[in-house]
Amino acid sequence: MTTSSADKTSRGPRGPRTAAARRARLLLVLAGLSAASPLATDMYVPALPDLARSLGTDAAGAQMSLTGFLAGIIIGQLLLGPLSDATGRRPVLIAGSLLFAAFSAACALAPTVEVLNAARVGQGITGAAGIVVSRAVVADLFDDRELPSVFSRLGAITATAPVLAPLLGGALLLVVSWRYVFAALAVTGLFLALGVLRWIPESHPPQARLTGGLSSSLRAIGRVAGRRAVIMPALALAFGGAAVFAYIAGTTFVFQDIYRLSPSLASLVYGVNAIGNMTGSLAYGRLAGRSSPETLLIASGTVATAGTAALLLIQTTTGSTMLLTWLCLLTAITAFGVFFPAVITIAQSRGRAAPGATSALLGGGQFLLGAAASPLVGQFGTQSPTPMATVMTSCLAAATLAAILTRTATSEPPQRSEHG
């Protein structure tokens, strides 16, 4: 099903306008679904000290709630993406949004840190539906010509979520306790479920679904992973995502502890970098009309690697200033704004036989390697930008190599032998 077939339901002189409005609502809800988990990841971070005191635990106990949430996202993507290939997109999105709201409410009401941590795992699993299934919906509804434009818009919107989340959480904490942050996420889940009910069509009809139950759906991930045409961009995203996680883990130490920026000035640095990332995502939609996604993937990976490699070289030779560090990181994060929608476009286009399984492979690898890369920055020390630059450069170099191999991997014809 493509946008052209979806838009054929419009009739009369107002048809094009109605179709445009329907498409805008569709993309708005998909963007909200994609942003829900990033909001849940970062929105409560400013409240961690108050949360720890309220539940009678220490900082490490409170931070376990973040670890549990990230583990839930990985598990949820690997389960729910293939499940949507077998049952359809809407049931998974609706159930995921409603259960996300329920687990968010459980977090808000948690009497102990153990209950909070358990609810956060559930919140991560159900919130993963929005990430993994929304990409599959895009692959269902849009053809290869439109995928770059759609993924660039979604990438630009979701890139702002990690920046807005702590600001929104901090604003709430000025007037209410940390429990209301989770209450706000619960309300968000309910609104997303309503948005899916009203504006997201079932993009995966019964005749296109995988048969054989959940076990067959999970095996679809193995089949997708066995295709070089798909596994190469999946590896590129996994290593690129690991670099971004290392950036997130290291920037607070670098700009606040090393360069002694105040929290407000550090927030300005993060915000400008996020705007760069969003600009890169929007630029991809325009650049894709002139160059292939594979070319843009390699180019953006090369630029991102050059940015962090320059930081590493400067730091280990003459020592980097705050402005030079910022410029190098801004270059890398802006380039990654192009890299992310490019690799998603390539993988989802090549994995049309099982879009949910393909999306699960992409997201699972991205968060798994990301969770592994984050602690490395701290393990190697936080006395200089060198550990962060080293981890980021290594990951981005591997991502660029996978991007080069992506170009040489041809997409074999889709296999639909297990479809009903």
N, C-alpha and C positions, 0 to 999 in steps of 0.2 A: 504494500500500500504506500503510495506516495502522496505528496501534498496535492498534486494535480488531481488524483482520484478523490482525495478527501474534499477538495474544493468544489467538486462537481455537484455537491448537494445544494450549492447556492444557485438560486434562480432569480431572474428578473434584473431590473436595472441596478438594484442595490446589492447584487450578488458579490461583486469584487470587494465592496466596502465591508460587507458582512464577513466574507472570507478572511480579510485582513484583520478584522477585530477578533475573529475566532482564533486565528493564528497567534495574535498577540497574547490572548488569554492563555492559550496552550503553553507558549514559551514562558509566560510569567509563572504559571503553576510549576512547570518543570524546573525553572530556576529556583523557586522556593523549595521544592523537594530536594534539589541538589545542595542547597545552602543550609538545610536544617541541621545536618550533622556537624558542619563546621561551626554553626552557632552554638550547638550543644557542647562542642569541644572547648571553645574559648570563652563563652559568655560568662561562665561562673568563675573563671580564673581569678579575677580581682577579689572574689569572696573566699578564697581558700583559707586564709588565716582565720576569718570569722567562723567559717564552716568547721574548722578543726577545733576551735574553742567550744563551739556550740555542741558538738558531738563527742567531746571529751577525748580527742585523739591528737596526734602530733602532725607535723607537716607531711611526713612520709605516708602516714595513714590516709590523710586527705588526698594526696597525690595519687594514691592507688585507684581512686575513682576515675582518674584520667586514663590510667593504664587499662583498667577494665573496660572503659568505653571504647578505646582503640581496638582492643581484642574483639569486642563485640562487632565493631564495624567490619573487621576482616572476616569473621565467621559469617556475619549476615550477608555480605556480598557473595561469598562462595556458595551459600545456600539459596539465597533469594533470586539471584540472577538466573540460574538454571531453572528454578521453580517457575519463574515467569514464562520461560520458554514452553513449559508443559501446561500451565494453567491459564495463561493470559496475563496481561500487564495490570489491568485494573484491580483484580482481586488482591494481588500482592501489594500494590500501591495503597489501596484503601485500608487493608488490614495493617500494613506497616505503619501508616500514618496514625491510625487509631491506637495501635499498641504503643507507638512512640509517645503519644499523648498520655496513655495510661502509665507507662514507666516514668515519664517526666513527673507526673503527679505523685508517684510513689517516692521519687527522689525528694520532692518538696515536703512530703510528710514523714520522711525517714526518721525514726527515733534513735537509730544508732548508725555508726559508720559502716557496719557490716551490711545493714539493709541498704544503705545508700550505694555501696559498691556493687551489690548484687543488682540493684535497679539500674545502675549505670551500664552494666553489661547488657541487660535487656534493652535499654535505650539505644545502645550502639548497634545491636543486632537489628532492631526494627527500623532505626534511622537509616541503616544501610540501604533499605529498600528505595529510598528517594534517590540515592546516588546511583545505584547500579541499574535500576529499572528505568529511570528517566533517560539514561543513555540508550537503552534498548528501544524505548518509545521513539526517540529521534531517528534511530536507524530504521525502524519500521515505517515511519511516516514520510521521511525525506529521502530523495534520491541522491546519488553521488555528487551531482552538481550543487545541491543545496546544503549538504552536510557541512562543508567548511564554514559557511556563513552562520548556520545555526549553532554549531559548536563554539564558534568564536564569541557569539553573544552570550551563550550560557557560561563560557569560561570567564568572560568579563564580569558578569554578575556575581558568580560564585567566588571570584578572586577577592571581591570586597568583603565577603562574609567574615573571614578571619580577622580583618581589621576592624570592622564595625562591631563584632561580637564583644570584645572587651570594653569598648566604649559604651555600648548599650547596657552591658552588665554593670559597669561602673555608675552609669546614670541611675539605674534602678537602685543600686546600693546606697545612693545618697538619701533615699527616702524610705526604703524597705529592707528587710533582711534577705539573706541569701536564698531562703526558701522560695521567695517570690520570683527569683530568676528561673527556677524550674517550673513554677506555675505558669510563667510566660511561655516557656517552651511547650508546656502541655496545651495551652491555648493555640499556639502555632500549629501543633500537630492536628488539632481539630479543624482549623481553617484549611490546612492542606488536604485533609480528607474530604472536606466539602468541595474544595477546588477540583479534586480528582473526579468526584461524583458529577460535577456540573460541566467540566470543561475538558477532561481528558478522555478521548474515545478509546475503545478497545482496539488497539493497533495490531494485535496478534490474533487473527481469527482462528477458530478451531481447526480448520483444515491445514493450517501452517504449523500447528503445535507438535512438539515431540510427544511420542507415546511411550508407555512403559513405566510411568510413575516417576517418583523422585529419584530412584536409583539410576534410571536411564538419563534423567536430567543432569545428575551429577557427573555421569560418565561423559556427558557432552563437553564438560570442561576439559577432560583428558583428550578428547578428540580435537578440540580447538587448540589445545596446547601442543598437540602433535603436528600441527601445521606450521611450517617455518614462516609462511607468509603472515601469520598472526602472532606467533611467539616472539618474533623479533621486535615488532613495535611494543608488545607487552613488556619485554625486557627493557626497552628504551624508557618506557614510562616508569617502570619500577625503579631504575637507577636515577632517573630524573627526579622522581618523587622523593627518593632518599636524600638527594641533595637539598631539596626544599625543606625537608624535616630537619636536616642538620642546620640549615639557615635559621629556622624557627627556634631550635634549641640553643643556638649560639649567640644570636643577635643581642639578647638581653644582657648577657655577660659582657659582650664586646663593647656595646655603646654606653651602658650604664656603669659597669664595674671597671672597665679598662679606660674608656674615654671620659668617664665621669659626667655623662649627660644626665640631666634631670629626667624624671619619668615623662614629663610633658614634651621635652625636646626629643627624647627617644621615640615617643609616640609619633612625632612629626616625621622622623626618619622612616619608621615602619609605614606610615601612611603614604609618603612619597614613593617608597618602593612598591607598595600595593597599587598605587596609581600607575606606575610604570608597568607592572604586570598586567593590569587591566587594559592599558593602552596597547601592549603587545598582543593581547587576545583580540582586540577589535581590529588591529592592523592585519592580523592573520586573515580575517574575512575578506579584506580587500586584496591582500597579496595573493590569495589562493586563486584569484581570477587571472593572474599573470604567470604564476609558477606552480608546479605540482606540489602537493602536500609533502611528498618525499624530499624534494629539494628544500622546501622551507624547514622541514624537520632537521635535516643535516646542517643547514645554515644556522638555525637558531641554537642547536646544540653546540656548534663550534664557537659561536659568539659567547654563549653562557660559560663554556669551559675557559675561554680566553679571559673572561672577566675575573673568575676566581683564581685562575693560574697567575694572572698579573698581580693579584693581591698577595698570593703566596710568595711570588718572587720578590716583590717589594718588601714584604715583611721580613723575609729571611736575609735580605741584603742590607738595605738602609733603614728598614723600619717604616711602617706605614702611619700616616697621619689619619685623623678621623675623617677628613674630607676625602682622602684617597680611598680609604676603606669603604666609605659610603658609595663613592662613584663606582668602584669595582663591583660591589654587591648590587647596586642599581642596574648596572649593565647586565649582570647575570639574571636577575629576577625579571627584568623586562624581556630579555630574550626567551626566558622560560614561558612568558605569556604567549609567545608564538608556538613554542615547542609543545605545550600541553594540548591545545585544540588540534594541532597537526597530527600528533600521534593517535589521538582518539579518533579522528576522522579516518585515518588509514586503517586502524585495527577494526573499527566497527563496519567500515565498508567491506573489508575482506572477510569479516566473520558474520555476514548476513544470514548464513545457514542457521546460526544459533546466537542471535544478538545478546540474549541474556547471559549465556555462558561466556561469551566474549567479554562483555562488560564486567562480569565477575572476575575473570582472569586478570583484566586490567586493574581493577580496583583492589583485588586481593594482593596482587604483587606490589602495587604502589604502597599500600599501608603496611604490608609485612616488612618490606625492606626499609620503609621510613621509620617504623618502630625500632628496627635494629640499628639504624644509623644515628638516631637521636642521642642515645647515651654515649656514643663514641666521642662526641665533642667534649663532654665533661670528663670522660676517662683519660683523655690526653692532656687535660688541664685547661684552665680558663684565664691564664695570665697574659695571653696575647691572642690576636686573631688567627694565629697559625694553625691550631687544631681544626677550627671551623673551615678555614680555607683549604686545608689538606683533605678533609673528608669531602667537602663539596667538589673540589677539583677531581678527586678520584672517581666519585660517583658520576659527575658530568662527563668525564672522559669515557667511562663505560657506556653511558647513555648515548653519547655521540657515535661510538663504535657500533652499538646496536642499531642506531639510526642509519648508518652507512650500510649495514647488512640488510636492513629493511628494504632499501632500494633494490638490492639484488635478489630478494626473495619474491618470487612471483606468486600471485594469488591463484590457487587451483580452483576449479569449478566447485561451487557449494554442493555439499552432499546432504540430501534430505531423506535418506532412506528410513529414518525412524519417525518421520512425520506421519501424523494421521491423515 
